[in-house]
Structures are given as structure tokens and as C-alpha cells.
Amino acid sequence: MNEISGTQQPRQPTSNTNAWLGGSYKTVKLIQDVEAVRVHVGAGVGATRQPLMSSAGSLGRWFAVGDVILTKSAYTDSRALPSGFTKVDWCRLKAGTIVNVGRCSPLFGHMGGGEQVEWVSGPRPEQVTTDAQWSDREGNA
């Protein structure tokens, strides 16, 4: 995961062990801000409020990083979302934040494999205002 600059930390628990491809993820402390995407889903598991996720703030705990400029169906498939998404936010995870990083496991009938970050502790994620220049966004996979 080239876009994550951080120092490896002792592995932290995850809120969903099934979310990681092969159960594999690592924990890092970010040494610089990371831009990520947060999608909100309107039904099913993703819409259910879970106590483990409340400390991350209103943007939630799970974020996509890497190549996120995909069609809606390709994004849903690579990030193994439980249903179609209803909202997209560009977000910033601040330096000093502790995150789990890895690839999405195939769930909900989707392929998975996309890069993901799970907020563990530190500064709350913040929403980044975009200027509608989606085509200028880029990432690496």
C-alpha cells in the first residue's frame, strides 16, 4: 500500500475480522495525512449503527484508499460493500492516527481485493470539501 506513510505498530484489534483478505492486515501510525474515500450505504449491515464504530465520529471507521476512481459497480465489488452506496465523502486521516490497513475480503457476494483503512484511534477523520474536479483525483493501487 504505497500511499500509506506510517510506522508499523503492534497489531490492533479490528471491528470485523472477516473484512480482511485472508485475515491479513497491519497496524500503522500515520506520519502524514492520507486522503481517503468514505462511502455510506443505505441498507443492511452498513447502515446499522454499531457501538464499536461510534468513536470514529460521524464519518465512520472504514475508508477506501488507493485506486478509488472506479465505476460505482466496480467500487462496490472491490470494496465488498453490503449494498449500493448513497453518499460519497472525500476524507482526510490526519498524521498521528492509528489505522489498520490491508485489502478487502470478499463479502456480500462481491470480489473484494480493494485497499482499505480502518480507523483505530487518534484524531477523528475529517471531511474534505471538493471543488467538483473529480477527474483531477488520482490514486495508486
C-alpha positions as CSV (number, residue, x, y, z in Angstrom):
1,M,0.0,0.0,0.0
2,N,2.2,2.7,-1.4
3,E,0.0,5.7,-0.4
4,I,0.2,5.0,3.3
5,S,3.2,6.6,5.0
6,G,3.4,5.3,8.5
7,T,5.4,3.5,11.2
8,Q,4.4,-0.1,11.9
9,Q,2.7,-0.6,15.4
10,P,1.8,-3.6,17.4
11,R,-1.3,-5.1,15.6
12,Q,-4.5,-3.7,17.0
13,P,-7.9,-5.5,17.1
14,T,-10.3,-4.9,14.3
15,S,-14.0,-4.4,14.5
16,N,-14.6,-7.0,11.8
17,T,-12.1,-9.8,11.3
18,N,-14.0,-11.1,8.3
19,A,-13.3,-7.8,6.4
20,W,-9.6,-8.5,5.8
21,L,-8.5,-10.6,2.8
22,G,-7.0,-13.8,4.3
23,G,-7.4,-12.2,7.7
24,S,-4.3,-10.2,7.0
25,Y,-3.8,-6.5,8.0
26,K,-1.2,-4.4,9.7
27,T,-1.4,-1.5,12.1
28,V,0.4,1.7,11.4
29,K,0.7,5.2,12.8
30,L,0.3,7.7,10.0
31,I,3.3,10.0,9.6
32,Q,1.5,12.3,7.2
33,D,-2.1,13.0,6.3
34,V,-3.8,10.4,4.0
35,E,-6.7,11.3,1.7
36,A,-9.4,8.6,1.6
37,V,-12.9,7.9,0.4
38,R,-15.8,7.1,2.7
39,V,-19.0,5.8,1.1
40,H,-22.2,5.5,3.1
41,V,-24.6,2.6,2.4
42,G,-28.3,2.9,2.8
43,A,-29.4,-0.5,4.0
44,G,-28.3,-3.7,5.6
45,V,-25.1,-4.2,7.7
46,G,-23.5,-1.0,6.6
47,A,-26.5,1.1,7.8
48,T,-26.7,-0.5,11.2
49,R,-25.2,1.7,13.9
50,Q,-22.6,-0.3,15.8
51,P,-21.1,0.8,19.1
52,L,-17.6,-0.1,18.0
53,M,-17.8,2.5,15.2
54,S,-19.0,5.5,17.2
55,S,-15.7,6.7,18.4
56,A,-14.5,7.5,14.9
57,G,-17.1,10.2,14.5
58,S,-19.9,10.8,12.0
59,L,-17.7,9.7,9.1
60,G,-17.4,6.2,10.5
61,R,-14.4,3.8,10.8
62,W,-13.8,2.3,7.3
63,F,-12.2,4.1,4.3
64,A,-11.0,3.2,0.9
65,V,-7.5,4.2,-0.3
66,G,-5.6,3.6,-3.4
67,D,-7.4,3.5,-6.8
68,V,-10.9,4.7,-5.9
69,I,-11.7,6.2,-9.3
70,L,-13.9,3.4,-10.5
71,T,-17.4,2.9,-11.7
72,K,-19.9,2.5,-8.9
73,S,-20.3,-1.2,-9.5
74,A,-16.5,-1.8,-9.7
75,Y,-16.0,0.2,-6.5
76,T,-18.8,-1.7,-4.7
77,D,-17.3,-5.0,-5.9
78,S,-13.7,-4.2,-4.9
79,R,-14.7,-2.8,-1.5
80,A,-17.2,-5.6,-0.9
81,L,-20.0,-3.3,0.2
82,P,-23.2,-4.8,1.7
83,S,-25.4,-2.7,-0.7
84,G,-25.3,0.2,-3.1
85,F,-23.9,3.4,-1.6
86,T,-26.0,6.5,-1.1
87,K,-23.3,9.1,-0.4
88,V,-19.6,9.6,-1.0
89,D,-17.2,11.8,1.1
90,W,-13.6,12.6,0.5
91,C,-11.9,12.5,3.8
92,R,-8.5,13.2,5.4
93,L,-7.0,10.9,8.0
94,K,-4.6,13.0,10.0
95,A,-0.9,12.3,10.8
96,G,-0.7,10.6,14.2
97,T,-3.8,8.5,13.6
98,I,-3.5,4.8,14.2
99,V,-5.1,2.7,11.4
100,N,-5.4,-0.9,10.4
101,V,-4.5,-1.3,6.7
102,G,-5.0,-4.1,4.2
103,R,-7.2,-5.5,1.4
104,C,-10.9,-6.2,1.5
105,S,-12.1,-9.7,1.9
106,P,-14.8,-11.0,-0.5
107,L,-18.1,-10.4,1.3
108,F,-21.8,-9.8,0.5
109,G,-21.3,-11.6,-2.9
110,H,-18.6,-9.2,-4.0
111,M,-15.0,-9.9,-5.1
112,G,-13.1,-7.7,-2.6
113,G,-9.4,-7.0,-3.0
114,G,-9.6,-3.2,-2.8
115,E,-7.3,-1.4,-0.4
116,Q,-8.9,-0.3,2.9
117,V,-8.1,1.5,6.1
118,E,-9.9,1.0,9.4
119,W,-9.6,4.0,11.9
120,V,-8.4,2.7,15.3
121,S,-7.6,5.8,17.3
122,G,-6.3,9.3,17.2
123,P,-7.7,12.4,15.5
124,R,-11.1,11.9,14.1
125,P,-11.3,11.7,10.3
126,E,-12.4,15.0,8.7
127,Q,-14.4,15.6,5.6
128,V,-12.6,17.4,2.8
129,T,-14.5,19.8,0.6
130,T,-14.1,19.1,-3.1
131,D,-14.4,21.6,-5.9
132,A,-16.2,19.1,-8.2
133,Q,-12.9,18.3,-10.1
134,W,-13.3,14.5,-9.7
135,S,-11.3,14.0,-12.9
136,D,-8.3,15.6,-11.2
137,R,-8.3,13.0,-8.4
138,E,-5.8,10.1,-8.6
139,G,-4.6,7.2,-6.6
140,N,-2.4,4.1,-6.8
141,A,-3.2,0.5,-6.4
